Amino acid sequence: MPEPALLPTIIVPARLASSRFPRKLLADAGGMPLILRTAHRLAEQVPEYELIFAVDGKELAEPLEEHGFSFFLTDPDLSSGTDRVAFANQTLQRKEVLNVQADEPMVTRDHILSLTKGLQKDRADISTLATPFENLEGFKDPNQVKVVLDAEGFALFFSRSPIPYDRETGGGFNHSAFKHLGMYGYRQKFLEDFTDLPNGALENLEKLEQLRALENGRCISVEVVEEGTIGVDTEHDLRLLSFT
């Protein structure tokens, strides 16, 4: 376990607009807004980590401020969560940063420690997480992003398609692909460079931001964890969760 002074800072990017679930970060999650539920979860699971939110306006800032959580106000027009994290770190100047989504109220301590571990690899610009697929349905679902790894645990490719293709089974479910979990760790230099990296053809096709890093020669360390997360994309997702 790293010394507290050497731990990355968790920066949670948060945007109120959501096409699939309007204003979801302010939706009720067991008696409090979803963004606040995620804040309390992180504070409970990893109290030794510095925690800061990068929000797109005062509506999201208000419940955080009321409960003593730190935040940055960022431009609502920033195009991605990574841009929001990078903006906040221009002021913070942290050497290592973790990006956890504000709609991940079930994030665990193991997820955060694994992201931190991945950043310790010598050639890692970024760390992220993956977990084994449990069934063919998930493997074929384009909303569940697949990642394949090299022998050292670095990402070779991310795709919405079921990769790799197994010729023996005619493209059936196999155990060489993992389900990507959308949490990241960044080195400061990568965050400084990110906004200047050109969008790539693969990123534009798949609509996967992490492909921009791969297309520009950056290394993404992938830690495989036993448990996935339960992110909230729809009202139905939120109803499935139980908060105690």
C-alpha positions in Angstrom: 0.0 0.0 0.0 1.5 3.4 -1.0 2.1 6.1 1.6 -0.9 8.5 1.8 1.3 11.4 0.5 2.0 9.3 -2.6 -1.5 8.3 -3.4 -3.2 9.6 -6.6 -6.0 12.1 -6.2 -9.5 11.0 -7.3 -11.1 13.5 -9.6 -14.7 12.7 -10.4 -16.0 14.4 -13.6 -19.7 15.2 -13.6 -22.0 16.6 -16.2 -25.7 17.2 -15.6 -26.8 16.6 -19.2 -27.6 13.0 -20.0 -29.4 11.8 -23.1 -30.5 8.4 -21.8 -31.4 9.5 -18.3 -32.0 13.3 -18.1 -30.5 15.0 -15.0 -29.5 11.5 -13.6 -26.8 12.8 -11.3 -29.5 14.6 -9.3 -31.9 11.7 -9.3 -32.9 10.2 -6.0 -30.6 7.4 -4.9 -31.8 6.2 -1.5 -32.6 9.6 -0.1 -29.9 11.7 -1.7 -28.8 12.7 -5.2 -26.9 10.1 -7.1 -23.7 12.3 -7.3 -23.8 12.6 -3.5 -24.3 8.8 -3.1 -21.1 8.2 -5.2 -19.2 10.8 -3.1 -20.1 9.1 0.2 -19.2 5.7 -1.3 -15.8 6.9 -2.3 -15.2 8.6 1.0 -16.2 5.4 2.8 -14.2 3.0 0.7 -11.0 4.9 0.4 -10.9 7.6 3.0 -7.1 8.0 2.6 -7.4 9.3 -0.9 -7.9 13.0 -1.8 -11.4 13.3 -3.4 -12.4 16.2 -5.7 -15.3 16.6 -8.1 -15.0 18.4 -11.5 -18.6 19.6 -12.2 -20.2 21.4 -15.0 -22.3 23.8 -13.0 -23.7 25.0 -9.7 -26.6 22.6 -9.5 -24.2 19.7 -9.1 -21.9 21.7 -6.9 -24.5 22.6 -4.3 -25.2 19.1 -2.8 -21.5 18.4 -2.7 -20.7 21.7 -1.0 -23.5 21.1 1.6 -21.8 17.8 2.6 -18.3 19.1 2.7 -16.9 17.7 -0.6 -14.4 19.6 -2.7 -15.2 20.5 -6.3 -14.1 22.5 -9.3 -16.5 24.3 -11.6 -15.7 23.5 -15.2 -16.9 24.6 -18.7 -20.2 22.8 -19.5 -19.0 22.6 -23.1 -16.0 20.4 -22.4 -16.3 17.4 -24.6 -15.4 14.5 -22.3 -14.8 13.5 -18.7 -11.1 13.3 -19.3 -11.1 16.9 -20.5 -12.9 17.9 -17.3 -10.3 16.0 -15.2 -7.5 17.6 -17.1 -8.9 21.0 -16.6 -9.1 20.5 -12.8 -5.6 19.2 -12.7 -4.2 22.2 -14.4 -4.8 23.9 -11.0 -4.2 20.9 -8.7 -0.9 19.7 -10.4 -1.2 16.2 -9.0 1.3 13.7 -10.4 -1.2 10.9 -10.6 -5.0 11.2 -10.9 -7.8 8.6 -10.9 -11.0 9.2 -12.8 -14.1 7.6 -11.3 -17.5 8.3 -12.9 -20.1 10.1 -10.8 -22.7 7.5 -11.8 -20.8 4.6 -10.1 -22.3 4.5 -6.6 -21.1 0.9 -6.1 -17.4 1.4 -6.7 -15.3 -0.6 -4.3 -11.9 -0.2 -2.6 -10.5 -3.0 -4.7 -11.3 -0.9 -7.9 -9.4 2.1 -6.6 -6.4 0.1 -5.3 -6.2 -1.8 -8.6 -6.2 1.5 -10.6 -3.4 2.8 -8.4 -1.5 -0.5 -8.9 -1.8 -0.2 -12.7 -0.2 3.2 -12.7 2.9 1.8 -11.0 3.9 -0.1 -14.2 6.9 1.6 -15.7 5.5 2.3 -19.2 1.9 3.0 -18.2 0.5 6.3 -19.3 -2.9 5.3 -18.2 -4.4 2.5 -16.1 -7.9 1.0 -16.3 -9.9 -2.0 -15.2 -11.5 -5.0 -16.7 -13.4 -8.1 -15.5 -14.2 -11.5 -17.1 -17.4 -11.8 -19.1 -20.0 -14.0 -17.5 -22.0 -15.0 -20.6 -22.4 -14.8 -24.4 -25.1 -12.1 -24.1 -22.7 -9.7 -22.5 -19.9 -10.6 -24.9 -22.1 -9.7 -27.9 -23.6 -6.5 -26.4 -22.1 -3.4 -28.1 -22.8 -1.4 -24.9 -20.3 -3.6 -23.1 -16.9 -2.7 -24.3 -14.3 -5.5 -24.9 -10.6 -5.2 -24.3 -7.9 -7.6 -25.3 -4.5 -7.6 -23.6 -0.8 -8.3 -24.4 1.3 -10.7 -22.3 2.2 -7.9 -19.9 -1.3 -6.8 -19.2 -1.4 -3.8 -21.5 -4.3 -3.1 -23.8 -4.0 -4.1 -27.4 -7.4 -2.9 -28.5 -10.9 -1.9 -27.2 -14.0 -2.5 -29.2 -17.8 -2.7 -29.0 -17.6 -5.8 -31.2 -17.0 -9.3 -29.8 -13.3 -9.6 -30.1 -11.2 -11.6 -30.6 -13.0 -13.7 -33.2 -12.8 -17.5 -32.4 -12.5 -19.4 -35.7 -13.1 -22.7 -34.0 -16.5 -21.7 -32.6 -17.5 -19.4 -35.5 -17.1 -16.3 -33.3 -18.6 -17.6 -30.1 -17.8 -16.6 -26.6 -14.2 -17.0 -25.5 -12.1 -16.1 -22.5 -9.5 -14.0 -24.2 -11.6 -10.8 -24.1 -12.5 -8.9 -20.9 -15.2 -6.5 -20.2 -13.8 -3.0 -19.8 -14.8 -1.0 -16.7 -14.8 2.8 -17.4 -12.5 4.0 -14.6 -9.0 5.3 -15.3 -5.8 6.4 -13.8 -3.6 9.0 -15.5 -0.1 10.3 -15.1 0.0 14.1 -15.1 2.0 14.3 -18.3 -0.6 12.3 -20.2 -3.4 14.6 -18.9 -1.4 17.7 -20.0 -1.0 16.2 -23.5 -4.5 14.6 -23.9 -6.4 17.6 -25.2 -3.8 18.2 -27.9 -3.8 14.6 -29.2 -5.7 14.4 -32.5 -8.9 12.3 -32.6 -8.2 9.1 -34.4 -10.1 7.2 -37.0 -10.7 4.2 -34.7 -11.9 6.5 -31.9 -14.4 8.1 -34.3 -15.6 4.8 -35.5 -16.1 3.1 -32.1 -16.8 6.2 -30.1 -14.3 5.1 -27.5 -12.1 7.8 -26.1 -9.4 5.4 -24.9 -8.6 4.5 -28.5 -7.2 8.0 -29.0 -4.5 7.1 -26.5 -3.7 3.8 -28.3 -3.7 5.4 -31.7 -1.2 8.0 -30.5 1.2 5.4 -29.1 0.3 5.7 -25.4 0.3 2.6 -23.1 -2.8 1.6 -21.1 -2.2 -0.8 -18.2 -5.3 -3.0 -17.6 -5.8 -4.6 -14.1 -8.3 -7.5 -14.1 -10.6 -7.5 -11.1 -13.1 -10.1 -9.9 -16.1 -7.8 -9.5 -17.5 -5.4 -12.1 -19.4 -2.2 -11.2 -23.0 -1.3 -11.5 -23.1 2.0 -13.3 -26.3 4.0 -13.7 -27.2 4.7 -17.3 -31.0 4.5 -17.1 -33.7 4.9 -14.5 -34.1 1.2 -14.6 -30.4 0.8 -13.5 -31.0 3.0 -10.5 -34.1 1.1 -9.4 -32.1 -2.1 -9.4 -29.7 -0.7 -6.8 -30.2 -1.1 -3.0 -28.7 1.5 -0.7 -28.4 0.9 3.0 
